[in-house]
Amino acid sequence: MAERARARGEARAVTEEWRKVAGAAGRRNGVGPAHNQIKTGVLFMKRPESRNRLGALRCRQMHRYPLDADRVADDSAGGLAILGWVFCALLAFVVLICTLASRGSIPLNSSVGLRLPALMRSDETWAAGHAAAIPAAWVGFTGGVASALTGLFFNPAYWGVVFFLVLSLVWAGVAGSRAARAVS
């Protein structure tokens, strides 16, 4: 209960400070306080005494500005990291499936493996197509893991995992189809 009252008091103080700064900053072209930036729903204001850099004041009234830019950035970064590592696991699964299908451990079927028309003709084309797809799967897996490890330090690198996933699947499909056509 005391914590809620303290939070309400802080919110009032921030609101009053914001009103003082907004009033002191004046209006530009009759539209809102000067020197403000609206960034993803949160109002950032420059202090009137330091017009060259972004001030530390930020309106924290979440009912008025429901989207907090810092929290959204943290959530999307975490989601991108999870997506990157899930795609790495998917790339490892592609390597496993191609290896097992090329050895004959996974027979010709319509549910697991590269289901391309050229590979579905016979057991020989199935094995040859998956054997030809193994290098593409390994390149995609190693590139995806390298991108995911880089993403631990540089978050946009997780997009490399998506790139390697698409690259390896397209490359595996083309290489597998060519090898299956050469066999038949």
N, C-alpha and C positions, 0 to 999 in steps of 0.2 A: 504494500500500500504506500509506504513511504517512498519506495522507488518510483512508483507511478507519479507521485506528486513532484519528485525531483525532476523527472523527465518532462513533465508539463511545464515546470518552471524554466528548464533549459530551453524548451521550445518557444516559450514566450520571450525569453531573452534574445534568442536568435531572431525571432520575428521583429522585435523592437530594434535590434541592431540593423537588420536589413532595411527597415523603414527609414532609419536615420541616414544610412548610406544612400538609399534610393532618393530620398528627398534632397540630400546634399549634392548628389551627382546631377540633378536636374533632368530635363527631358530633351530628347533630340527629336526634332521634326514632329513634336507632339505625340510621339509613340513611345511610351514606356521609359524607364530609366536609361540614362546614357551608360555606355561602356558595359553592356551586359552581353552575355552570349547564352543562347538557349542550346544546350547540348543534351540530346536524348532525354528531354523532359526535366532536367535539373537546371535551375537557374544559377549560373556562376556570375559573380559581380566583381569588377575591379574596384579597389578602394579609390575614393576620389583623390587622395593625396599621392597615390602611386599609379599613374595612368599607363605606365609602360609594361607592367606585368600583371598577370592574373592574380587577383587578390585571394586571400585564404577564406573569405566568407562564402559560405554556400548555404542556401536555404534548405533546411532539413525537414520542412513540413511535407511529409510523404503523402498526406491526404490531398495536398494541393499539387504536388509534383510527384506522381506515384512511381516514376522510373528512376532509379538511382544508377548512374552510369558506371560507378566503380563496381557495384554488385553485379550488374549485367555483364561487364567485361570479365569478371572472375568466373561467373557461371559459364559463359561461352568458352572460355579457355579450358575449363575442366571438361566440358562436353567434347571439345575438339580432341583433347588428350585421350579420353575414353574411346572416342571414335577411331583415333589412330591406332590404339592398341588392339581394338576389336578387329580392325582391318588387317593388322599383322597376324592375328590368330587365323583369320580367314585365308590369308596368303599361305600360312603354314599348312592349313587344311588342303589347299589346292596342290601344294607340293606332295603331301601324303597321298592324296587321291590319284594324282598322275603316276606316282611311283608304284603304288599298289596295282593300278589298272594296267600298267605296262608289264608288270611281272605276271599278270594273270590272276592275281588274288581277288580282284574285283572283275567278275565276268561282265560281258555285254549286258547292259540293262538300260532301263529308261528313267532311272531315278538318280543315280550317282555317277559322276564323271562328266567328261566333255560330251555333251549330247548334240553333236553336229551330224548332219546327214551323211557326210563322208565317213565318219567314224562308226556309224551305226550299221554299216553294210554287212560286216562279218567280224568274227573274233580277231582275225589277223589285222584288219584295219583299225579295230578298237585298240589293240596293243601297240601297233605302230604309231598311231596318232598320239596316244598318251606318252609314249617314249619320246616322241619329238617335242612334246610340250613340256617336258621336265626342265630343260634349260631356261625356258621362259618363266616357269614357275619359281625356280631358284633365284633368278635375277630379280623378279618381283619381290620375293620374300626378303632377300638380303637388302635390297634398296629400301623396302618398307621398314625393316628393323632399323637400318641406319637413319632413316628420316625420323622414326619415332624416338630414337635415342637423342638425336639432335633436337627434337622437339622438347625434351626435358629442359634444355637451356634456352632455346629460341622457339617460342610457341608456334609461329607460322610454319615451321618445318613439318608439322603434322600433316599439312596439305600434301606433302611429298608422298605420304603413305597412300593417299587416295590416288595420286598420279601413278604410283607403282602398281596399285591394284588394277587400275584400268589398263595400263600398259601390258602387264603380264597376262591378263585375261584375253586381250585382243591378240597379242603375240602368240599365246598358246593356241588359240583357236585357229589362227592362220597357219602356224607351223604344223599343228595336228592335222588339219584338212589337207595340206600339201603332202604330208607323209602318208596319209590314208589313201589319197588318190594315186600316189606312186606305187603302193602295194597292190591296189586292185586293178 
